[in-house]
Amino acid sequence: MKPTLLILAAGMGSRYGGLKQIDKFGPSGESIIDYSIYDAIQAGFGKVVFIIRESFADDFKNLFEPKLKGKIEIGYAFQELEKIPPGIPINPDREKPWGTGHAVLMAKELINEPFAVINADDFYSREAFRALVGYMSESTSNNEACMVSYQLQKTLSEFGHVSRGVCKTDSNGFLVEINERTNIEGGEEGIFYYEGGKKHRLAPDTPVSMNCWALNPFFFEQLESGFTAFLKSHGQELKSEYFLPFEISDALQKGLITVKVLNCNAQWFGVTYPEDKPYVSKQLNQLVEQGVYPTKLW
């Protein structure tokens, strides 16, 4: 059974100023998603599921269905604020979606096979997708998961601070813990994050998570119970989010899953700020010039 690629594409791009998920970056107008799906097909994925908002479903279907028809199966799931378990009160003034854990949960009815999770606006490299498929094809237990990590220095933006999941592994390369670090910036003096009003140094080769995971369908049950507990504790808050790495960390600490960390030496790049676009386009054009990708993907 071929694995599924689950693409988180429901974000509204507030810092970017528009739907960066379908913005054009490649030499023939390709989005970053186009390259992820192209690499996923080459690596052996059999289906792609988009997590989107219903308000831009037509835009996605019109863009991707003509080019992907006959190449890979396509599914859609919708992340909306009101899609929560019944009977749990939430703040009626809340506008912000519930986060990546909730987004993944929305695909529960569409996925019955091992699946990978990625962000729509991140370029992961073909190496990452091959690593994910390789691990999933050899997995023999429902409680086995994996993630692709990148060197911190290869994931920074020149145009502002970023947040990254800093990973700690054991001697066998399994994830021990993951800590979300915010306000990370690099400069001539090194790479630092700020917490509690203090400046903390991070090594350039620190392994970090870029939300590139492989999970088994049983994990939907973990997300379901975790999201219900989250809403009971935080449902009245306006901005708190139920993040996928938090639930993975919780399952890890409870011994419910193991997570193998697959180190990727490729350059990650993505779009957070409008100023990132020229850099991303330049990187993709260089890969095309090197023969990694054709000038026109589809």
N, C-alpha and C positions, 0 to 999 in steps of 0.2 A: 504494500500500500504506500503510495507516494505521500509525502508530508504536505501540509498546507502552509502557505505564507499568510500571516495575519498582519495587515498594514494599518497602523493607527493614524488615521487621517481626519479626525473630527475636530482638530484644533482650529481656532478662528484666526490665528496669526496676528494677535494684537500688537506685538512688538515689531512684526515684519510689515504690517500695514496692508494685509490682504491674504488671499489663499495661496500661500507659498507651496502647498502640496501639489498644485497643478501649474505653477509658474514655469516658464520656459528657461532652461539652462543649457541644454545641449546644442550642438551646431545645427541640428534640424528641428529645433523647438522641443526637444525632449524635456520632460520633468525629471526630477530625481527619482520618482517612483518608477518611471520607465526603465531606468538602469537597474533598479533593485529587482524588478520583475524579470527583466532580461537575464540577469545573473541567476535568479532563482530557477528559471526554466532550464538554463544550462546545467545547473547543479542537480536537478532532478525533482523539483517541486511539481505537484500535480494540480494544485488549486491555489487561487489567491482570494482572500476575503478582505474587503475594505471595510473598516470601521469609519463611518462618516456621519454627517448630520443630514437629516432629511431635506433640509433647505438647499443643499447643493448636490443632491443625489443625481439630478439630471445632468449637471455639468460633468460629473465623474463618468456616468454611463456614456454620454456622448463622446467623451475624450478617449476612454480606454476600451470600450467594447469593440469598436471597429478594428482596432489594431491588434487586440488580443484574441479575437474570435478564431477558434481552431487551434490555438497555441496552448491555452491553459484554461481550466474551468474558473469561473468568476462567481463570487458571492458578495452580498452586501449586508451589513448590519448597521443599525443606527444607534448612536449614542445621544440620548436626550436627557435633559435634567429630570424629567418626570418618570423615567424608566427605573423605578426603585421598587423594592418589596412593598406590598400593601400594608397599611396600618402603621407606618412609621412616620411621625410628623417631622417636617423639615421647615426651615425658615422660608416663608413665602416671598421674601425679598431677594433670595439667592438667584443669581444669574449664571455663575460660573459652573461649568460641567464638573463631574465628580472625579476626574482623574483617570490615569491609565489602567488602574485595576478594574474600574467600572467599565472602561472601554473594551477591555479584553473579555469581560464577562458577557457583554452584549453578543458575542459570537458563539455562545454556548450551543445554540440549536443548530448551528451550521457546521460544526467541526466534531468529527468522531475519530480522528487520527492524530498522530503526533503533529505538532505545529510549531512554527517559529513566529516570534513577535518582533516587529521592527517599527521604527518611526517613519512616517512618510517623508519627512524633510531631511533625512540623514542618508549619506552615501556610505555604505559599509564595505564595499569591494567584493569581488567574486570569491576571494579567498574565504571570506566570512561565511558565505552561503554554502560553499563546499564543505567547510568545517562543520556547519550545522547538520547538513544531510549525512555526512560521514558518521557523526556521533549518534544521530537518531536511528540510522540504519543498523547500528550495532547495539543499541539499547535493548535490554531484555526485561526491564522492570518499569512499572508505571510510576514509581517514585524517583526515577532518574530524570534529571533535567540538565541543561547546560546553558552557558552564556558565552558570548564572544567578548573578550576584553581588548582594549586598545591602550597604548601608552598615552598617558595624560598629555605629554607635550605635542602629540599629534591630533589633539582634539580641541585645542583652544581657538578662540576667535580674537582677531586683532581689534575688534570694534566694541568690545564690552566684556563684562564678566560672564561666566558660565557656571552652571551647576553640574556636578558629576558624582556618580556613585563610586566611591573609592573602595576597592576590593582587597580583602585579605584572604589568602589561600593557605592551605596546609602543604606539607611536603609532597603530596601526591597530586597537587593541582586542583583540589576541590575547594569550593568557596566556604570560608569560615564565617565571614561577616561582610556586610556592605554598608558603608556609611555615606549618607548624602552630604556632600560638602557644597556650600553655596558661595557665591561671590569669589570664584576662582579667577585669578588673572596672572598672566605671565609678563615678564619684562627682563631687563638686563640683569637685575638682581636675582632672578629666579622665578619660581612659580609659588604663589601663596593663596591661601583662602583666609577669609575673615570670619571669626566666630567669637561671640561674647566680647566684642570690641578689641579683640587681639588678632595679631597677624601670625599665621602658621605656615611653615614651609612644606611643600610637597616635592618629592623627587620627580624629575622629568619622566622617568620610565614607570611611574606608579601605574598599576593596572586599574583602569576605570571601566565602568559599565556605560554603554551608550544605548541601553534598552534594546539589546539584541539577544533574545532568549529562545530556547527550545523547550517546550513543555509537552506533557501528555494530557489528554482530555480530562483525566481524573482531577486535574488541578482546578477545573471549573467549580467543583464542589467546595474547594478551599476558598476560592474567590467569593463564592456565594455567601458562605457563612461569615467570612471576613468583612464583606461589604455591609451585611446586616449589622454586625457589631459596630462597624465604623459609623453607620448612620445613627445608631442609638446614642453614640458618644458625641458625634460631631455634626449631626443633621441640622442643628440650629445655627451653625456657623456659616458665614457667607463665602469664605474662600478656601477652607481646608479641603484637601483632595485625597482620595484613596489611590495611592500609587502602587503599581504592580511590584516594584522592588521591595516595598514594605511587607507585602503579603508573602513574597518569596522568602524574605529574611525571617519572618515569623514561622513559616513552615520549616525552614532550615533549623531554627533554634529548637523546634519541637521534635525534630528528627523525622519529619514526614517526607522529606525529599533530600536527595543529594544533588549538588550542582557542580558539574565539571566546568572549570574555566578554560576556555580555548583561547589562547593568546594569538592575536592578529597583529602582524607587523605592518600592515598597510596603513596608509594615511586616511584617517576618517575626515570627512568634511560635511558640513551641513549649513542650514540657513536659520539664523535666529534674528539677525538684524538686516535691514535693507542693504547695508554696506557689504554684507557677505556675498551678495549675488555675483559681482564681477569675479571674485576669487573662485567661487564654485564653478562658474562658467569656464574660467581659465583652466582649472584642474581637469574638467571633463574634456575640454578641447585637447589638452596634452595627452590624455589617455587615448583619445581618438587618433591623434598623430602618431602615437606609439604602436598603434594597431591593436590595442586591447578591445576597442569597440569599433564597429563600422560608423561611418559618418551619419548614416540614417539607420536607426535601430530596427525599425519595423517595415 
